[in-house]
Amino acid sequence: MKVRIGIDVGGTFTDAVAIDNDTYEIIGTVKTPTTHTAEAGVAAGIVQVLHGVMEQHNIKPEDVVFIAHGTTQATNALLEGDVAQVGIVTLGSGLQGAKSKSDTNVGDIELAAGKFLRTKNAFVDTSSDVEAGIKSAIEQLFSEGSTSYVAAEAFSVDDPTNENAVIAECSEREVPATATNDISKLYGLAIRTRTAVVNASIMPKMLEAANMTDKSIREAGIESPLMVMRCDGGVMTVDEVRHRPILTILSGPAAGVAGALMYEKLTDGLFFEVGGTSTDISCVKDG
């Protein structure tokens, strides 16, 4: 029998569900409290439920043809203000550079009462030594407490060279970073920057969780690649999560309504998913 396994990490519980790959019949489920304080983080709970569902239902590693992981970690981080301070490296020159400074001045974003996503800014004049300017900007932002970074330049969707140079420098320093051109291919620096800031703010925690989870799956002997739920109800690879964790925000409601539609066969409905941190409400109309 070929099996599909889904693992959901919530703020309170971590669940695993195994279903028959051909019939989609539920084989079994396992639940454990989410292991926030464990040395391995939430990955410890993932290992527990994965081993639990496989052992209780005699599932061998080679039987698993698909394994997907859903997490509310990104959503909860934003709800609870558990995010990194983001340093924004703005690139430009002349009048366009002045406008870019204004467009990328995000300030502190209030996520909840008294909890903020804090940002700092540094400017690199691209009419002079760009490489030296990038190094100086990152060092300045680091000294101000930033632990994750955004590279922002007007029209980088057409020419991402300078933004990518910032990402390369951050990679050498082994710090997480997001280029606005990698988040969106739409014009509008202010919106791209704000979105990139949110992405960068959750990168440290999501990188740690993704790496530990992927390692745990491999150590369990499962060869099927780990897939992660997206906010549109689809799935993506772990490598994509490492670059765009923002795509996992609200993936919980998307997965929940997809599952409800699969098993309830409804074309119109309201779906409530009550978790330990938040309650999600989804609406389906005309299928």
Buried (B, 14 or more C-beta within 10 A) or exposed (E): EEBBBBBBBBBEBBBBBBBEBEEEEEBBBBBBEBBBEBEBBBBBBBBBBBBBBBEBBEBEEEBBEBBBBBBBBBBBBBBBBBBBBBBBBBBBBEEBBEBBBEBBEBEEBEBEEEBBBBBBBBBBEBEEEBEEBBBBBBEBBBEEEBBBBBBBBBEBBEEBEBBBBBBBBBEEEEBBBBBBBBBBEEEBBBBBBBBBBBBBBBBBBBBBBBBBBBBBBEEBEBEBEBBBBBBEBBBBEBEBBBBBBBBBBBBBBBBBBBBBBEEEEEEEEEBEBEBEEBEBEBEBEEE
